[in-house]
Amino acid sequence: KATVSVLNWNPRPTRGPPPQHSPRMLMASGRVRQKGPTPALTGNKKVDTSRAKQLGDYISTRDFTGAVALLEFHKQQGQAIDGFEVNPWLAYCAFHLGDYQKALDVYNELLVDENCDPTLHVYAACCLFYLGQFKEAEAEALKGPIGTLQNRLLFHIAHKDNNDNKLMIYHQKLQEQLLEDQLSLAAIHYFRNHFQEATDIYKRILLDNRDYLALNVYVALCYYKLEYYDVSLEVLNVYLQSHQDSAIAINLKACNQYRLYNGKAAEAELKVLVDLQSASYNVENDLVKHNLVVFRNGENALQVLPRLLDVVPEARLNLVIYYLRNDDIKEAYELIKDLEPLTPPEYVLKGVVNACIGQSTGNRDHLKTAQQYFQLVGASHSECDTIPGRQCMASCFFILKQFDDVLIYLNSIKSYFFTDDTFLYNYGLALANTGAWTEAEQALSSIQSEKYKAEYCYLAWLARCYIHMKQPKKAWELYLKMDTRNESFNLLTLIANDCYRVGCFYHSAKAFDVLERLDPNPEFWDGKRGACIGVFQQVVAQKEQSDALRDVFNMLRNTQNTQVEAIIKIMRNWARENGFKDSRL
């Protein structure tokens, strides 16, 4: 493993319509949703007071599905509703239901009338914005009257287009005393990952407007992004006490539980939404399905995530993680290669994918790219003192093979990962590369994953630790347990050479003997000859049991070489002179 695993599933904290009973039609993602086209009431024409009351109840309880169904029925029948104009209210309800295309179609119908309210252009632009048609939204908004709603919309469009010049122009037009403008500014701070600035605005508004409970959701969301998950839960509970069935708040609570505890705890929270199959939550179904995949550690990922790639931003990242965890590096690379990273998790994931490609293919360009991504995140002001930031710096130095620096960062976070197999794997390799063989062996032996323990890399480094700890017998046992394959030959070569290097000549001779029988390479004979003589020297110096000479004689006799008899003769003469009697000598 050349990189420390910094992969974590990314649940989506929120998406979709505003929390129920929101006082200012706030989107839980931090955006300001304009209270929008609040249609005018009709004149005194009385048609159906019972339907008027029904529609009023739908709207007051935010049951926009029921409202849209009722309004569409009256539109098709050509019937009016007392106190409500059908088309304007249909567009309004469709917009707040999240059906922006339907809302846009209705506004376009209204705009056919030359005497229509020009503000409808701005409302239609809001629909285009949410449909992702930013250029068209800008053009449509500019047809409407100059006002605060138009400015806020153009402010957000400039952000979406990454046009900082226009962003600053519209920013300067925001009014500090206007609540909607400040909420819009907080939203842009949120989208630009300035979570503390967004939090400050929300909290300042809350001081003067304690009854705007929905703001607690956005404060909680900012704290979630700042990784203060316990604080996020505390703030979120203020809203949940009043609105226990809020889809967005429940989902955010589940995400906090996932970060603080585990997927099982998060799924238990989310079960409330899963059980609520009413039409009011249809817009959240994709989000719930996505997060259930995350909470269940990737279960059903291939069935759920691919169709959400353009719906839930985290879906792409989580599908990449799924591919990486299932060793499908090619699919992971294809999915992320064109992604321009903007957030730390995206930089990290691109770094991990490039590192995996670089390791598997030996491509230095990919490794260099990975190292740069890791360094960029790890050295950033916002991430340098976080656990992922330190993991990134460890990964950066791992690729650079600066293992002393790797250990500085890994030691600083070791207490958080003492049972994490991936951490132990990389920690053990870093220790081994600095010569801390005993500590390296302890880390590698603590790994529980059968997948890791079957890898040649793991076996090779564990064998090397045993050899340098003067326990070559354990390294030999690792070889004996391996299947007959190319990797066993490589491990045997490692044991032969490393044992020779540290003076464990007996096991070096055994390894070279097997190698020579598998491949009559003259180099293996040279190694075996030197190792056998090394065993003889250790026996003479009483650093090795004299019984080892019996095995040495047998190994030498396995080789058809003129030097064998001369070596055996010298060893036999010494053995006889020193009273070593064995019929096999």
VOBAZA-710906 format. One record per residue (C-alpha): x, y, z. Coordinates in steps of 0.05 Angstrom, whole numbers, plus 5000, padded with zeros to 4 digits. Example, Ala and Ser with C-alpha at 12.3 -4.5 7.8 and 13.67 -1.06 7.14 Angstrom:
524649105156
527349795143
END
This chain:
500050005000
503250654978
497851105005
494251155071
486851025061
483051675069
476751405037
470251515074
463151435049
459852115039
452552155059
448652715028
446353155086
440553495049
437253634983
430553844957
424854264985
425254695048
423754425117
416354405131
413355035161
419555435142
417956165156
421956445098
421755875047
429055715060
432455145024
435954675072
442054665027
443255385048
440255724987
434856234995
428556034961
424656654943
417756634972
416756684898
410856854857
405756944911
399657004866
394457544876
387657364901
381957394852
376357894855
369557784886
367557234837
365156654879
365455964850
366955434901
368355634973
369454914995
374954824944
377855494963
378355265036
381354595014
386654944972
388155425028
389254845075
393854495026
398155105019
398355275093
400554565109
405454565051
401953975018
403754224949
402253544917
394953614936
394854344916
397654204847
392653634835
386854074855
389154674813
390554234752
383553944756
380454634758
384954864701
382854284658
375554404675
376155144663
373455284732
375755844779
376955774853
374256314898
379956754922
385356424879
387656524807
388955824781
395055914736
399256354783
397855904842
399155284801
405955554782
407355744854
405455054882
409254684827
415455094841
415254944915
413854214901
420254194862
416954094794
420554684762
419054484690
411554494703
412155164739
416155434680
410955194630
405455554668
409556204673
410856174598
403256124588
402356744630
407957114594
404257044528
399757614552
403158274534
399958604594
402458094644
406458284705
413858354682
415958034749
413757374718
420257394678
424157354743
419756794768
420856404703
428356534711
428056224781
425155594748
430655584695
435855664750
433355054786
433154674720
440654814713
439655274652
443855844679
444956234615
437556224598
435956404670
440457014667
437357254601
430357154627
431757504694
434558114658
427758194622
424358314689
424358934732
430559124772
429558914844
432358514902
429757844877
432957954809
439558154841
439657534886
438157084828
443657394785
448257344845
447256584847
447756514772
454556874774
456756364826
454455784784
458156064723
464456184765
464256914744
467557264802
467057954771
459457924765
459157584833
462458184865
457958674828
451558344853
454658234921
455458984929
448159094913
445858644970
442559025027
445058885097
438359035129
434458595081
433557895109
432957535042
439357865018
443257645079
440656935072
442756945000
449757175019
450156625072
448256115018
453956344973
458756295031
456255585042
457055394969
464155664968
465855245030
466155865075
462055515128
464155935187
462056575151
455356275133
454456055205
455856755231
450457055186
445256535206
446756615280
446357375274
439457325242
437156825294
438857315350
433557785324
428757255298
428256695348
421856445315
425356295249
426555585271
428655345202
435055745208
437255235260
437354715204
442355145165
446655275225
446654525239
448454385167
454354875171
456854535235
456153865199
460654125144
465454385196
465553685226
462653905292
457553345289
455553355363
454354115359
450454015295
445853515330
444753975388
442654555343
438454105298
434453845357
431754555368
428154495301
426253765309
422653905375
417554315335
417653935270
419053205283
416952985213
421653445174
424853015120
431053455114
432253515188
431452765199
436252615143
441353105171
440752785239
441952105208
448252375174
450852635240
449451965273
453451635217
459352085229
459052025305
457451285310
456150805253
451650635195
446950225238
445450825283
444451275223
439750775189
435550745251
434451495247
433051475172
427950915181
422851455199
423351725128
423351035097
416750895133
413751555109
411651365039
406851945029
407252374968
410052935009
416852595012
417352334940
422552854924
426852564980
426651844957
433051884916
436652204974
434251675023
436351114976
443151434966
444451505040
442050795055
447450545009
452550955049
449850735116
450050005094
457250065073
455950024998
450349514996
446449564930
451250104906
451049874834
443449864833
442550554864
448451014852
449351004776
442651324762
443851854816
450452114787
447152744760
442152804817
446152734882
453153034879
456052534928
453551944887
459451994839
464452014896
461251434932
460951014870
468351134860
469550914932
465450284918
469650114857
476150234896
473949794954
472249244904
478949324867
475649574803
480750124794
479450214720
472050374730
473750844788
478651214743
473751274685
468551554732
472952094763
478052264710
474052854682
471853114750
474953794767
475853754843
473254334883
472554054954
477653684997
474053004990
474253074914
481753234915
483052654962
479052164920
482652374856
489152294893
487351584916
485051374847
491451644814
495651304867
492250644854
493150714779
500350914788
501850324834
498449804790
501550044725
508050344749
506151014717
510151554752
505752114724
499751844761
503751784825
506252494817
499152744807
496852354869
502552644911
500653354889
493353254906
495052974975
499853534989
494854064967
489653805016
494453645073
497854325071
491554735064
489655195121
482854875130
485254145130
492354155158
490054015230
484553515213
485252765212
484052715136
489153275126
494452895165
492752255128
493852635063
500652885084
502552175105
500351935037
504252485002
510752295039
509251555029
509451654953
515852064961
518651495004
520151965061
518051485115
520551865175
515752425155
510251915143
510951675215
510552385243
503552455215
501251745227
503451755300
499452385311
492952035292
494651315313
489851335373
483951415326
485650805283
488450275329
483449765301
483350005229
486549485184
488349965128
491750435177
495549865210
497749615142
500750285121
503450435191
506949765192
510149885124
512550575145
515550295209
518949735170
521950225121
525050605179
527949975210
523049935268
522049195256
518948995322
513649555320
512449405247
511248665262
506348845317
502349305270
502148805213
500448215259
494548615287
491048635219
484748215217
482748285144
483647615108
484047995043
490048395066
493347785098
492947415032
496647954993
503847834973
505848524996
503348375066
506747695070
513247965042
513748535093
511648095151
516947585130
522048135127
520148365197
521047655224
527747595190
530448245218
527848055286
532147415281
525946975275
527046685206
523246045223
516746455224
518446745155
519646035130
512945815157
509546375117
512646095054
510445385071
503245625078
503145955010
500145634949
504745414893
505046024849
509646564825
508846964889
511546374930
517846384887
518547134900
517647044974
522746484974
527746944939
526447484990
527547005048
533946745017
537047425006
534547775069
536647195114
543447195081
543947955092
542447915167
546547295180
540846785186
544846305142
541145665158
534445895130
537946265074
541245615054
534445255056
531245785012
536945784962
536745024960
529345024940
530645584890
536345204858
531944594849
526445014819
531145394774
538345164762
540845884760
548345934777
546746524822
542646074867
548445594875
552946174893
547946394946
547045694973
554545574976
555646225014
549846085062
552245375076
559245625091
556046155135
552345615175
558945235183
562345875209
556745985259
557145255283
564745345292
563445985331
558045625372
552746105347
548845555312
547044845334
551844315306
545843915283
544844435228
550944135193
546943505175
541943925136
547544325104
550943685079
544343445049
543144105015
550144114986
549343404959
543143644921
547844034875
551943734819
558044174825
565444014830
566044484890
561244084932
566043524953
571544004972
566844395017
563843765048
570843485061
572944095101
566544095142
567043335155
574243385178
572443935227
566543535253
570842915265
576243315299
571143615346
567642965363
561543065320
559442365299
553642235252
553041695199
549942185151
556242625148
END
